[in-house]
Amino acid sequence: MSKGLIKFLVIVVSLACLYSLSFTFVTRKVEKDASEYAKGDMAKEKAYLDSIAGEVVYNIGIAKFTYREAKANELALGLDLKGGMNVTMEISLNELIANLAGNPKDANFNKALENAVNKSKTTNTSLIDLFMNEYKATGASTPIASFFATKDNAAVIKGTSSESDVRNFLNREADNAIQNSYKVLRTRIDKFGVASPNIQIQQGTNRILIELPGVNDEERVRKLLQGSAKLEFYETYQNPQVYSLLENVNRTLATTLKADKPAANVPSDSTVANTADTTKKEENLLAKLGANQKASDSAKTDSAAQPDAAALANNPLFAVLSPSTFNQGGQQQLAPGAVVGYANLKDTAKVNALLARPEVKSIIPGNLKLLWAVKPENNAKDFLSLYAIKTSGSENGPVMTGEVITDARDGFDQQNSPIVSMEMNADGARQWKRITAQAAQNRDHIAIVLDGVVYSAPGVNEEIPNGNSQISGNFTIEDTKDLANVLKAGRLPTTAKIVEEAIVGPSLGQVAIDSGVNSAVIGIIVVMAFMIAYYNRAGIAANIAVIFNVFFLMGVLASLNAVLTLPGIAGIVLTMGTAVDANVLIYERMREEEALGKSPRQIVADGYKHAMPSILDSQITTFLVGLILFFTGSGPIQGFATTLMIGIITSLFTAIFITRLIFEFMLSRDMKITTSFPWSNHTLKNANFQFIKKRKVAYIISAIAIVISFAAILTKGFSYGVDFQGGRTYTVRYDQSVSPEAVRENLDNIFGTTTEVKTFGNENQLRITTSYQIEETSDQADAEVLGKLNEGLTKIQGNKYEILSQQKVGPTIASDIRDRAIYAAVFSILAIAAYILIRFQKWQYSAGAAIATIHDGIILMGLFSILDGIVPFSLDIDQHFVAAILTVLGYSVNDTVVVFDRLREYLKKPNAHQEEIGTTINNAINSTLSRTVITSLTVIFVLAVLFVFGGEVIRGFSFAILIGIVVATYSSIFLAAPAIYDLSGGKHLAESAKEKERKQAKVVTP
């Protein structure tokens, strides 16, 4: 690649990363201003940020960004750094199955469903498959299809349908339920007002992961998320019917706000339609608001537009709520339809506050509700519509609820415009006929409302007699899909319950941030100091590459809208250690080329050329581990995997291109390139250790270590984290040091079960885990466990405490996490072995790498079992441990592959088959020994920093990798390559002269 292209790439990537990170700098500045303005008042700070959500806070000349848009593009912090709430919700498929069958009383049906639910707690097989199998196992004579052949399902399931048809039907309905629950939860969370929420379906499961940074009202969140979706149909008022009422509200507010005292109660109208004739007043106010409306129209393309002080004083409501009007002949006219106004997203809270004032509530009649649209219209991305909803009956409710919907599908009409088709049951069809007949008389609209938000308000042109309707409008394909899912809420009466929950207090999050930043800074300093001390000027080039690497890594994370977690920071710190690996490979090869007496330019060129295969092979194997971690892990583990994978890519880019540019610059100015100091020049140079001869000693040592590890695992076992065994975990901090034994004794007496209490960091901090009520995930069970916990904690007299964080994991999800961890480890070993087999074309290489990685995994697990309870920090087996052990396996193969690459290089030499294979393997290990040791040392230095300064939350995680790296370095030297010798029976792996002749004979020459 030419130098010009490399420079161009570096400049482009640097600018792209700077652009991505700039949003984070901008939002931090805005939030700092908000904090200074609020002076500790969180409500005031939130109101400040809400008020500027639509204002332009970042202008780069060619584009402008509001605070909301900048916030969406920032590098967000995870819950373990910012505090907040992490929830995994599970859609109750057992309820769905029962409801779709009409909740039958059949004993076989209900027994099969009960058995399926119990088995689902210990297996990854879907509940639907388990249910179908369990029902078949009952031997019942009643066909399974007969239960689901109800009136509501008549269009898709008959009494004669096959088991396969029923299975497909249930899977389809389950997918619909999950998608619909996702839409409902997304809307509820958006209404909750959380900054940068994350909600995603966990593919292949019936679970939805929700992360809510900064949330401190956990009870409200639980109620919000677990409430049943409420689908309703309402008649609407026409805009001209409501306008005079809004004018009255506006006038009343202007009077009361100016006087700064409550307004006298205004008699409530019985209906909007009977409001006194105020046509003349309407004309006057419309004329006054003409300029405001024009400003509002332009504001829909410039969300930074703000009402001035005069408008706020004279028209407090209409300054933030623009009436729904249109221009006709230069005059503002009230627009027809159910929309009575538009408000900027940032102003909806102000409108709600004004409408909630006592003097306003006394004006608005009981048969009118003003509800917002679910999202902005296509042509007004920052504006929400406000609908006038007509309530009916003695309870002022809807004219119809969603239970009558039997099906809803998105599709297209004859003009190929997106529509939604809706079908109702017999009762719904009768109601719908009456409702649409009445609405058609005045060309009224029917509002479709879910959880108090208007999803659509289609007009009614004629009576619909059979319950089959088409809803059309200015829809996109995505709009119709969403609306179809909403309508299905009525026929999917299943609940979503919280099966996993983690709450992190902001104080613990701040400690994590401080620990993470400290470890990152110290880690960089340690790596840079070592590289300069060992590699001289070449070390300076490597350090520049490390700085670029961190910059690129953070920039890429920001551009992907990744969430930075504490394990993610650990990944960054670890990346800094492994980033020098490519440079070490290059510099060691440059030393070898220099020893051959080559010119400086040739030394650089050949150093990069000969190091490239080892660099690529070693990094690709580690990348494969990160990829598997990403798809099998969740939450913080995915954050670690993301950071690890991106770090590998940026490390390769900076090590190969940035350092090369620096060396080319130095060569062009005849600057001397030095790769060592006198003291480091001969380190492990000309090493000639007899690894093959002494291999059996290493085998015996490893065998003893494996036997001890197995003995510890089988006898002592592990301390499992809550995410592997289920239960509830709390992090508690007392004002003064406290005895874990005293707390354990108190809690055991109260819970009636064995409670695990461990010191967590300082002597005044505890990590408490209980399995009490493990099978129950309801709010009542949560409250009961928390109540008993507080009862036990308060028994430590004269020592106040604070619950910093809490986590709940149901037994089903714990089983799933445990199974996925096992699959991740197995898939990692298989994927690495497959890659090595493809790359090296000999099964002995794959087998040697597999032996080394399995050896490392067993010993690491054994050490965790042996040292648990001995070392003064937690060594729980949890998701973090899985990430650590897979990282170790990746690093082990990284080291091993470098030796393999050198062995392959030696075996390709013309006279390789003449040399004894043991000698060749010895030479390969010895020639890469300095690289293996130096790379391991840099990583060990960084991990030691992470272990000491990274904080208690990831101390066990960093300890696992630290110990694992030492074991992996040993196995890559003493086991992997020597294993090839024994697996090949001491025979040569190089091609013999006869094999080469045979291949050459097959080549057809022209």
N, C-alpha and C positions, 0 to 999 in steps of 0.2 A: 504494500500500500504506500502511495507517495506521501511525502511529508506535507504537501499542500492539503491533501485530503484529510490527513490526520488532524492538522491544525483546524481545518474547517469543522470537523466533527467535534473537536474539543470545544470550540467557540459556540457551536450550535447547542450542544448538550449543556454547557455552562449557562447560556442565556435561558434555555428552557427550564433548568432547575431553579435559577434565580427568579424567574417569573412565577413558578409554582410556589416557591417559598415566600414570595412577597405577600401573598394573601394572608399568611399566618402573621407576618410582621404587622400588617395593617389591622387585622382583627384584634391582635394583642394590644395595639395602641388604643383602639376604640374602647376596649374593655377596661384598660387602665384608666382612661378618662372617666368611664362610667363608675368605676370603683371610687375614684377620688371625689366624684360628684356626690355619690350616695353616702360616703363616709360610714360604711359598715351596715347600712340599711339595705338588705337584700331585695326587698320589695321595690324600693326606690331605684336600685340598680337595674332590676329587670324592667321596670317601667321606662327607664332611660333608654335601654337597648331596644325595647319594643318601639319606642317613639322614632328611633332613627333607622329601623330595620329596612325601610324603603329608600333611605337617603343615600346619595352617592358619597362613598367614603374613600374611593380609590379611582383615580383618573390617570390612565397611562397614555393619554393623547388619542390613541386610535380606539379606545374602549373605556367605558365607565362601568363601575361595579358598585352596587349598593352593599350595605353591611350584610344583608341576608345572602347575597350572591358571594361576597368575599368569605363569609362564614362557611358556605357550602364547599368552598375550594381550599380551606385551610387544612393544615396537618392537625387532625383532631387528636385529643388525648383520650386514652381508654379510661375505664372506670377505676382501675387500680392506681391511676395517676391523678385523676380529677375528682374521684368520688362519684357516687351515684348508685344506680340500681341496674342489675343484670338479671333478666328473667327469661326462662325457657318455658313456653306454654305448650301444652299438649292438647290436641283436639280429641275429644272423647269419642273415638270411633265405635266403642261398644254402645254408647247411647244412640249414635247415628244408625247403627245396624238395627237396634231394637225399634227405633222410631220409624225407619223405612218399612219395617215389617208390621207396623201398627201395634207395637208392644204386645205381642201375643202371649197367652198364658200357657202355651205348650211347654211341658216339662223338659222334653228333649232339646228344644230350641234354647231355652234359658240355661239349661245345664251346659250345653255346648258353648254358649257365649261366656258363661262363668269360667269354664275350664280354659277357654282361649285367653281370657284376661289374665288368669293366673300364670299361664305358660308364657305370656308375652313379657313377663317381668324377668325372665331368665333366658330369653332367646331374641335374636334379631328378626325372626320370621314375622311378617306382617300380621296384624290382628285378623284381617279378613281371611288370609290363608289359613291361619290357625282355627278360626271359627268354622270355615268350610270343612276342614279335616276333622274337627271335633264332632260336628254334626253327623258327618258320614260314619264316624266311629260308633255313634250311638246305635246304629242299625235301624233307625226309625224308618217306617214305611212311608211316611208323609214326605213328598218331594220338597226339597228346600225352596224351589221356585214358588210353591203355593203360598208361602208366607209373605212374599214380596209382590205378589200379583194383586195389589190393592188398586183402588180407583185412581189414586194419585199416580201410580206407576204403570197404569194400564197401557200407556203408549210404548213402553219399552220392555216390560216383563209380563209374560203370560204364565198361566199355571203349568203349561207344558214346556216352558223354557228349560234349557239344559243347565247343568251345574256351571259350565263355562260361561254361559250367558249371565247367570246370577253373579258369578265372581267378577266378571267385567263390569257389570252394573254397579256393584258395591265399590269397586275400585274407582270408577268414574265419579260416583257420588262422594266418595272420600276425598278425591282430588278437588271437587267443587267446594266441599266444606272447608278444606284447608285454604284454598284460594280466597274464598269468601271471608273466612276468619282473618286472613292476612289483610284484606282490604279494610275490614271493619277496624282492626287494631291499628292499622296505619292511620286511618282517619281520626280515631280517638287520640292517638299519640300526637298527631299534628295539632289537634285542638288543645291538648294539654300544654303546649308551648315549650317543649324541651328543646334546647339548642343542640343541634347535630345528633338527633336520635338515629339509631341503627336498628332496623327491623328486617329480618330475612328468614325465608323458609329454609329449614335444614333439609336439603334434598334427600329423597328416599325415606323420609320419616314423616310422621304426623305432628311435627313440632315446629314452633316458630320461636326464633331467638330475638330478644328485644334488649337493647342497651340504651339506658337513659342517663346520660352524664349529668351530674349536678343536681339530681333529684334528691330532695330531703323529706318528702311527704310520702313515705312508703305505703301507708294504709290507703291513701287516696289512689295511688297507682294500682294497688291490688284490686280495689273496687272498680276502677275504670277498666282494667283489662279483663276482669272475670265476669263482668255484667253481660247478660244475654243481649244479643243484637235485637233492636226493636224497630221493625219495619212497619210504616204506617202510610196511609193514603189520605190526603186532605183536599178539600175544595179550597179555592183561593179567591181572594178579592181582586178586583181590577185596580190598577194603579190610581185612576181618577177617583175611585171611591175612598181611598186612604189618604190622598194628598192633603186634604183639608185638616185631617187629624194630625198629620206630621207638622203642618204649619202651626197648629195650635200648640203642639209639643215644643216646637222651636221658639215660639213667642213666649211661652211660659218659662222656658229655660233662660231666655234672654233677660226676663224680668227678675227671676229668682237668683240667678248667678250674679247679676249686677248688684242686687241688693244684699247678696251674701247671706240670705236667710231663707227658710223654707217657704214655699209658695202656699197660698191658700188652696185648699182642695177644690178642684174643679169637678162638677158633677159628671159622672161617667155616662157616656152614651150607651144606649141599649144595643145598638148595632152601628157598624161603620156607615152603612148605607143611609141611616137616618140622621147623620151629622148635619147640622144646620147649613143652609146654602151659603157658601162663601166664595162664589164664583168671582166676584169682584176682587176679593182679597187674593185669590189665587193668581189673577192676572197681574195684580200689583207686585206680589212676591216673585212671580216668575220673571217679571221684567227686571226686578232687582238682582235676581239670581242668574240672569242671562250671562253676565261676565264670569260669574263663578262656574257656571256649567261649561263654558268654553275652556276655562282654565282646567276644569276637571277632565274634559275630553283630551286636552293636550297632556294632562298628567298621566293618562293611561299609556302614553308612550314615554313619559319622563316621570318616574315614580318619586323623584326628589321634590316635586312641587308641594308647597306647603301653604295652608291658609294663613292670611295675614291677621294681625291683631284685631283690626276692625271687624273682619268677618267673624272671628271667634266671639267677639263681644256682642255683635248685633244678631248673628245667626249661629248660635253655638252648635245646633244640631246639623244644619245644612252646610256648615263650614267643614264638617268631617263626613257628612253623608250627602252626596250629590243626588238630587231627585232624578228619577228616570224620565228624561225629556228628549225631544228631538226638535230640530230646527225646521220650521216650515214658513217659507216666505219671510225669513228674517225674524220670525217670532218663535220663542220657545213654547212648545206644546207638550202636554203630558203624554208620555208614551203609553200605548195600550199594553195589557199583559199583567202578570202577577208580580213583576219586579217593581219595587217602589223606590229603590235607590241603589247607589253604588258607593262603596267605601274602600279606601286604600287598605291593604292588609294590616298595615301598622296602625290604622285608625279604628279597626273593628272593636278593639278593647275600649276605646273612648266612647264609641257609639253605644256599646253595651252598658257602660257605666252611666251614660246619660239616660238611657231608657230604663235603667233600674232605679233611678231616683224616685223617692216617694211621690213627689208632685207630678211626675210623668206617669207612674203606674196608676195613679188615680184617674188619669185622662183616658188611658187605653182600655177599651172595653174587654170583657172577659172572653168574648168570642173571636178575638183577634190575637194571633201570635206572629211575631216578626222573627223569621228564621233566615240564617245565612246559607248561601250555596256552599257545596262541599269544596269547591275549588274555583279559581278565577276562570273567566271565559277565555277563549283562545285569543281574542283580540285585545284583552286587557289583563296582562299577566299579573299585575299587582293589585287588581280590584276584585272584590267579592260583591255579588249581587245580594240584595236583601229582599226576601219574599214576604208578602202579606198572606198569611195562612188563616183560613176560616175554620174555626172549631165548631163542633156540633154536639147535640145531646146535652143531657143534664150534667155530664162530667166534662164538657168542653173537650172532647176527644176527637179522634179521626173518624172518617166515614167508613173506613175499612182497614183491617190490619193484614199483615203479610202472610198469615197462616193459610190463606186461600190460594196462594200461588202454587201451582203444581210444576211448572217448568218455565224457564226463561232462556232464550238463546239470542246471541248476537248474530246478525246477518246483514243482508243488503236488499234494498227494494228494487223495483224494476228500473229505476234510474241509477242503480249501482251506488246508492247512498247508504251509509251505515245506519241500521235500525236495530231495534230490539223487539223480538216476538215474545209475547207473554201469554201463558195459559193458566186458567183458574179451575178450581173444582166447581161442583154444581152450586153450592151455597155462594161461592164467590161470584159465579156468573150471574146469579140473580141480583146480588148487590150491585155488581158492576153495571148491569143493564139499567138499573134505576139511577145510579150516580151519573153515568154518562148521558142518559136522556136529559137529566136536569141541567147538566153542564153544557150540553150542546145547544140548548135554547139560547143562551147568551154568549156562546163561543168562549166559555170559561176554561180554566186550566185545572188540572189535577196534579197536585204536588206529591212526589214520591220522596218520603222522608225516612232516613235511617239514623237512629240515635240523635234525633233533633237537628239533623242537617239535611238540606234539600239537595238531592242528587239530580233531579230533573222535575220539570213542571210542564209537561206536554199539553198543548191545547186539544180540546175535544170538538170534533166537527160533526159527529153524529152518534146516535145511540149504538152501543155495542151489545148485541143480544146474547152472544154465546160464550163470553169470557175470554175469547181469543183476540188479543189486541196487538197492534204494531205501534211502537213508540218511535217517532222520527223527530228530527231536529237538526241543529247545526252540530252534529256529532262527528268525532273522529272514531276510527276503529277501536282505539284504546278506550274511548268513552263508552262505547256500546258494550265492550267486554266488562268494564267495571259495573255498568248499570245492570247487566244480566246477572252478574255475581251478587249484586245487592238484592235484586228481586228474589234470588234463590235463598236469601236468608230466611224467608218465611217458611220454606219447606225443608230447611235443614236445622231443626230444633235441637242442636247438640251444643254442648258447652266446651269452653276452653279453660283448662285449669293450670295453675302454676305447678310445675314438677321440679323446677330448679330455680334457685334464687340466690343472688349474691348482692349484698349491700356493703358499700365501702364508704366510710365517713370521709369528709374532706380533709380532716386532720391527718388520717392515715395516708391519704392520697398525697398530701404535701410532703410527708416524710419520704414516700416512695419517689417523688420527683427529685427531692434533694439527694437521696441516695443514688438514684440513677444518673443524675448530672455529675455528681462527684466521681462516681466510678468511671463514667465516660471520659471525663477530663483527665483523671489520673491515668487511665488506661492509655490514652493518646500519648501522654508525656512519657510513660514507661516504654512504650513501643518505639517512640521516636528517639529516646535517649539510647536504647539498646542498638538500634540500627546504625546510628552514627558511631557509637563506640566500637561496633564490630566491623562495619563495612566502609567506614571513612566517608569519602565524597559520594560514593554510590549510595550510602545510607541516607545522605541528605536528599538525593533524588527520590529514594523510596518514601521518605517522610512527606515530601511534596505530594507524591502520589496518594499517600494515606489521607492527607488533608482534602485533596480533591475527591477521594473516595467517599469520605463522610459527607461532603457537600453534595455530591451526586446522589448518594443513597437517600439523604433526607429529601432532596428535590424530587426524586422518583416516587418516594412514599407519599409526598404531598400531591403530586400529579395524579396518583392513583386513588386519592381520597382515602388512603389507608389510615387506620386508627393506631396510634402509637401506644403500646402497652409496656408494662415493666419488663416482661420477657422480651418485648421488641427492643427495648434499650439494651437488654442483655445480648440480644442478637447483634446490635450495632457494635457493642464492646467486643464481642467475640469476632465479628467481621474485621475489626481493626487488627486483631491478632493474626487471623488467617490471611488478611490482605497482603501481608508481607511474604506469604508463602511463595507466590509467583515471583516476587523479586528475589527471594532467597534462591529459588531454582535457577533464575537467570544469572545471578551474581556468582553462584557456585560454578556454573558452566563457563562463565567469563574467566574465572580463576584458572580453570582447566585449560582454556584456550590461551590464556596468557602464559601458562607454564610451557606451552608448545612453541613459544617465541613468535607468535603472530603479531601483526601491527595492531595499534589501538582500534582502528576502524573495523578490521577483520575480527578482532576480539568481541566487539559489541555485536556485529552482525551474526557471527556464529554462535555467540552465547544465547541470543534470542531464538535463533533457528533451532538449535539442539534442545533447548528447554521447552519449546512449544508443545510437543506431544505429551510430556509429563504434566505440564500446566493444565492442558485441556482435559486429560483423563482424570486427573485428581479432582478438578473442580466440578466436572460433570457428575461424578459419583456422589459428591456432597450435595449437588443440586437435586439429584434424584431423591435423596433422603428428605430434603426440604419440601419437595413436591408431594411426597407421600404424607408428610406431616401436615401440609396445608389441607389436603383432602380428607384426612382422617381426624384431625384435631378440630377444636372449636375455640372461639373467643381468643384469649391471650396466646394460646398455642398457635393459632393461625397467624397471629401478629408476629410471633417469633419466626415462624416458617417463612412468612412474607419477607421479613427483614433479612433472613438468611439467604433466600434465593436472590433477592435484589442485590444484596451485598456481594454475592459471588459474581454477578454480572458486572457490577461497577468495579469490583476489585480487578477483574480481568481487563477491563477497559483501561483503568488507570495504570496498572502494572505494565501492560504491554505497550500502550500508546504514550501516556504521559512521561514515563521514565525514558522512553526511546527518544522523545522530542528533546528532553533535557540533555541526554547524551549526545544527540546530533548537534545541539547548540554548543556544547562543550568542545566537540571535535572540530566544529567549524572555526573555533577561536583558539585551537591548539591548546586547550586546557587539559591538564592531565586527569585521567579518570582512574581513581584508585578504588579498589574493592576490599581493602583490608588495611589494618595497621600491622606493624612488625609482630606484635604479640598475637594477633589473630590470624596471621597469614598461614601459619602451619598447624592450626587446630584441626585435628583428625586427618591431616593431609598424609597421604600414603599409608592409611590405616590398613592393617592386614590381619584382622581378627579371623579365626577359624570357626566361623559360625556353623558350617556343615559338620565339622568334626565334633563340635561340642553341642550339637542340636539335641541329643538325647538327654543331656542335663536340663536343657530348657523344657523339653517335653515332660520330664519328671516333675520339675517345679510347677509347671502349668497344671499337670494332672493333680498334684497335691492341692493346689489352690482351688481347682474346680471341685474336688471331693469335699473340701472344707466348706466351700460356698453352698453346695447342694445340702450338706449336713445342716448348715445354719438355716437355709430356706425351709427344709422339711421339719426341723425341730422348733426353731424359734419363730420362723415366719416373718411377716412384714407388718409394719404399721401402715395400714391403708388410709389414704386421704378420703375425705367425705365424698369426693366425686367418683371414687371406686367402690365404696360400700354403702353409700346413701346415708342420710341423717342430716343433722344440723351442726354447723360449726360457728363459733363466735370468737372474735378477737376482743379481749377485755383488757383495759388498762386501769390499774389502781393508782391512787396518788402516791402510795408507798409500796415498798417491796412486799410480796405476799408469798405464802407457802403454797405451792401447787397441791401438796398432800392435804392441807386443811380445806382448800376449796373443793378438791375431789371428794373428800369424805362428806362434806355438806351436801353436794349435788347428788351423790350416790343415794343418800338417805331420802332426798326429795323426789328424785326421778324413779327410784326403785330399780335402776339398772346401772351397770358399770359406766362411768363417765371418764372420758379421756381428757386429762388436763396436763398441758405442757407449758413450760416457760417459753415465751415467744419473744426472743431478743432480750430486752432488759428484764430485771427481776420483778418489775412491777407489771409486766405484760404477760397475758396468758392466752393460749389457744385452747378452747374448750369444744369438744365434740361429743354429741350424745345421739344415741339411736332411739331415744324415747319418741314414741309416736312416729316411727320411721315410715310406716305404711300410710299415714295420713298426711295429705298435702293441703288441707283446707285452711282457710283463714283462722277458723276456731282452733285447730290444732297448733298453728303457728303462735297464736296468742297464749294458748295453754303452756307450751314449751317455754316461751319467753317469760311468762309469769313465774314458772317454777325456777327458771334460771335466775331471775332477779331475786327471788326468795332465798336461793342458796348463796348468791353473791353478797347480799346484805348481811349475812351472818358473820362476815368478817368485820367486826366492830371497829368503828373509828377510822375506817379506810374507805374513802369514797372511790367510786369506779365509773368508768364510761365504756359503753359497748362501741368499739370502733368500726367493726364490720361483722356481717353475718352472712352465712351461706346455707342454702337448703338444697338437697339433691334427693329426689325420689328414688326408690329402689329400681324402678324400670330404667330410668336414664343412667343410673350408676352401672347397671349391668351392660347397657349399650356402650357406655364410655369404656368400660373394661374390655369388652369384646373388640371394639375398634382399636384399642391400644395393642392388643395381641395381633390383630390383622396388620396393623401398621408395621410392627417389628418384623413379621414374617414377610410381608410384601417388600420391605426395604432390603432384606437379605436376598430375596429372589431377584429383585430388580437389579441390584448391584452385581450379583453373580451372572445374570443374563448379559448385562452390559460388558462385563469383563470377558465373558465367553465370546461375544461378538467382536470385541476389540482385539483380543489376543489370539483367537482361533484355536485355543487349546483348553480342554476342560480342566487340566491341572491348575491353571491360573485361577479359574472360578472357584474350584474346590479349596485352594489355598487361602483365597480371600474369605470364603465362607467360614472356614475353620477359625481364622483369626477373629472375625467379627462375632461369631457365636461364643468363642472363648472370652472376648471382652465383655459381652453382655452378661454371661453367667457370673463372672468374677465381680462385675459392678453390682449386680443384684445381691450377690453374697455379701459384699462389703456393706451394703445398705442394711441387710438383715443383721449382720454382726455388730455394726456400730450404732444401730438404733437404740436410743436410751443411754448410750455411753457418751457420745458427743453432745455438747450443750446447744444443739439446734435440731430442728425437725428434719427427719429423714423419711417422711411419708412417701408411699408409693402412690402417685397421682399423675395427672396429665403432664405436669411439669417434669416429673421424672421420666415419663415416656419421651418427651421432647429431648431431654438430656441424653438418654441412652441411645436414641436414634442419631443424635448429633455425634456422639462418641463413635457409633458404628460408621457413620459417614467419614469422620476424621481418620478412623483406623484404616478404612479402605483408601482414603486419600494418601496416607503414608505408604500403604502397601503398593498402590499403583505406581508410585514413583520408583520403587525398587523394581517392580515388574517391567516398567518401561526401559529402565537401564539394562535389565537382563535381556529383554527382547532386542535391544540395540546391540548388545554384545553377541547374541546368537545369530545376528544377521551378518556378522563379519565373515569374510571369505574362508578363513581358516578356523571358524568357530567349532566345527564338528571334530576337529583334531584335539581340542582341549577337553579335559574331563569336566562333566557337567557340574560337579561339586565346586571345582575351582572357579568356573564361570559365575555361579551363584554367589560365592564368596566375594568375588570381585565386584559384582553388581551391588551387593549390600554395602561393602566398604566404600565404594566410590560415591554412594549417596548418603553415607552416614552423617557427614557434616550437615547436609541439608536437613535430614531427619531430626537431628538434635537441635539445630538452630531454630527450625520452625516450631518444634515442640516447646522450646524454651520461651519463645515470644508468646505463644498461646498460653503457656503456664503462667507467665508474668501477668498477662491481662486477666486471666481467670482468678489469679490470686487477688488482684485488685478488686474484681467483681465480688469475690467471696468476702473480702474484708469491708468494702465500702458500699456494696450493692444493696444492702438492706436485708432485713430478716425474711421478707416475703420470698426472695429468690436465693436465700443462702443455701438451702438444700439442693436447689437446681444448679447453682454454680459449683457446689462441692462435687456433685455427681459428674459434671463435665471435667472438672479439674482432675479428679482421681481417674476418670475414664481416659483422659488424654495420656496420662502416665502409663496406664495399662495398654492402651492402643499403640503407643510408641514401642513398648516392649514386644507386643505381638507382631508388629510389622517387621521388626528386625529379627526376632528369634523364632518365629513360628511360620509366617506366611510363605516366605521364599524357601526356607528349609523343607516345608511341607511339599513343595513342588518336587524337590529331590526324591523324597520317599514315594510320592504318588506316581512319579515317572519310573520308579524302580531303578533310579540311578542312571537311566539311559538319557541320551541327548535329545533335547527338544528341537534342535536346529535341523534344518533340512540337510540330508546327506547329499553327497555329490551325485549319486545315482538318481535321487528324487529330483534334483535340479535338472539333470539331463533328461529325465522322463518328461518333465514339464516343458522344457525347451523344445523337445521333439514334437509336442502337440501344437506348437505355435506355427501357423501357416504363414510363410513369408511370401511376398509377391514375386 
